[in-house]
Amino acid sequence: MTRDQHNPPDQKRSPGRPKDRVKHNAMLDAAACLFFRNGLEGVTMEAVAREANVSKVTVYGHFATKEALFGSVIRRETDTIRRGLHKLPDTHEAVRQSLIEVGTSLVHFLLEPHVLAVERVMNAQGKQHPELLQAFFEAGPWATKQWLQEKLEGLTHAGQLTLDAHGLAADQLCSMWQGMLVTEVRMGVRQPPSDKELHLQISSAVDVFLAAYGKTTLAPLQHTY
């Protein structure tokens, strides 16, 4: 049996040893930084090698093409986003406070730099890489809606809400939580909100939502603008 039979090409590229894994992650970190700053077309494999402090041969040993490297970066980031959703708070019996906590945590998460960076690069490259765009959509926006829908279903079953169309209600609440605020930050026309601004955005959205779907009518709150 020849050496190549012992070591097929795919196996030779697999970062199995600890040292290879460290280099592999360093290259992904470097590529993510460059892709998110310069876009796919503005990055070369040579630049990734310099940023990661490895040789170009090493980069090609792990990733056959720049597109393959880009795909690995996006898949890693979508995994990070998916894990981030699992860290958001659970709902509890105090329904108003519960929804305020959930909404605040969710919007903070959506405005994290790495989430915004992935969104920007996917908006630019999605047509060229539809499979990556689909993976990002499923791990980000779609998973967010499903996660919130499950929370609302739990509150309905607990007798806290009067809901039938939980998916529609999740769309409505998530849209009110974000408003124009998140869109403006995504487009770079404003800075992330202060804690006071975010609390006003989230709490007023929750009050409108509970006025429509809550078990009891809430007294209107006096918000300070």
N, C-alpha and C positions, 0 to 999 in steps of 0.2 A: 504493500500500500504506500502511495506517495505521500509526501508531506502535505500537499494540497488536499489530499483526501482526508487526512487527519484534521486539517484546519480549513474547512470551507470558508469562502470569502465573507459570508455573513457573520460567521463566528469570530473571524479575526477582527471585525469591526465592532463587535459587541464589547462595551466597556465593563468587563466582568471583574477585573482586579481592583482592589481599593484605590490604588494610585490612578488607574484609568478612570475610575468613577470620579475622583477629585478633578481630574483634567476635563472630563466630560461635563461636569457641572460648571466648571469655570468657563468653558466655551459657551455653554448655554447662557450663563450670566452675562458674558461679554456680548453675545449676539443679541440678547434681549435689550440691553442698553442701547446698542447701535441701531437695531431695527426700530425701536420705539422713538428714537431721536431723529433718525434719518430716513426711515421707510425702507422697504425691501430693495428698491432700485438704488438707493444711496449707500448701500453696504457691500463690501467685497469680502471674500474669504480671507484675504490678506489682512484686512482691517480687524476681522474677528481674531485672527491669530495674534496680532500685535496686542489687542486689548486683553486677551486671555493669557498673554505671555507664553505662548506655545508656538511651534512651527506650523507652517501652512500644511505640511505633510501630515502632522498630527490631526489638524482639523479635518482634512479629507479622509483620514483614517477612521474618523467617527461619523462623518456626514458626507455622503457622496456628492451632494450638490448644495448650493446655497438655498434652494427651495426646500430640500430635505431638512436643512438646519432650521429654516424659518418654521416649517411644520412642527418640528420638535419643540421649538420655543413656544409656539401658540398652544400646543397640546399641554405643555407644562403649566402655562398660565391659566388655561381653562380648568385644569385640575385644582390649581390654587383657589380659583374663584368658587369652584364647587365645594371645596373644604371650608371656605369662608362662610358659606351659607349655613353650614352645620353648626357654626359657632354663634349664630344669632340667637337672641334670647327666646325662651319659650313663653307661651301665653299663660295667664293665671286668672284667678276669679275676679280680681279688680279690673274689669274689662277696659275701662278708659286708660288707666295707667299702663296696663299691659300693652295696648295698641300704640301708645306713645313711645314706650320703650322699644318695641319691635320696629316701629317706623324710624325712630332716631338711629337705631343701630343699622338698619338697612340702608338709609341714605348715607350715613357715614361710610359704610362699606362700598356703596356705589361710587363715592367720591374719592376712594383711595387711589393714590397715583398709579399703581400697577393696573388697576381696573380701567381707569381712564386711558392709560397707554395702550392697553390691548384693544379697547374700543376704537381708538384713533387709527391704529394700524390696520384693523380689520375693515373699517370703513373704506380705507384706501385700497386694500388688497383683496377684498372679499370676492369681487368678480373673477379675479384670476385664480382664486383658491376657494371655490364654493364649498368643498368638503370641510375646510377649516372654519369657514364662516358658519356652516351648519353646526359644527361641534361647539363653537363659541356661543352661538345662540342657545343651544340646548343646555349648556352649562351655566349660562348667565341669565338672560331675560326669561327664557322658558322655565328654568329651574326656580327662579325667583317667584314667578307667578304660582307655580305648583306648590312651593313651600308656603306662600302666604295663603293660598286656597286651603291647604290642610289646617293652618292655624284657625282660619275662620270657621271651617267645618267643626273643629273642636269646640270653639266658643258657642256655636249654634247647638251642638249636642249637649253642652253644659247649661243650656237655657239662657245664655247671655245675649244672644243675637236672634233676630227673626229673619232668617235667610233661606232662600231656596236656590238661587243661582249663585253658588259660591265662586265660580270662576269669574263671572261678571263683576261681582262685588270685589274680588281681589284686584281686577283691572282698575276699578274705580278708585279704590283706596290707595293703591300703589301710585296711580297717576296724581292723585291729590297730594300725597306725601312729597312727590318730586316737584310737581308744578313746573314753572319756568326756571326755578332756582337751579335744578340739576342740569337742565338744558344749557343754561347760561355758563355754568362752570365747565361743562363738556366742550362748549364752543370757545372757551377761553376769553369770554367777554366780561367775566367777573371772577373774583376770588371765592374760595369756599366760604360758606356762611359762618358767622359766629355762632356760638352756642345759643345765644338769645334769639337770633334770627331763625335758626333751625328749630328751636322749641316752638316758636310761633307758627312756623310752617306746618310742623307735625301735629301739634295739639289742635290747631284750628281745623285741619283736615279730619282728625279723629272726631271732633265735635260734630262736624257736618255728617260724617258717616254714621255716627250713633244716633243723630236726629232722624236719620232715615231707617236704620236697621236695629237700633237699640231696643231693649225690652221696656225701658222707661224713658220718659222725656227728660232731657238734661236742661237745667237752667242755663241760659246763655252766659258765656264767660266774657269778662271784660279783658280784652287784649290790649296791651300797651304797644303802640307803634312807634 
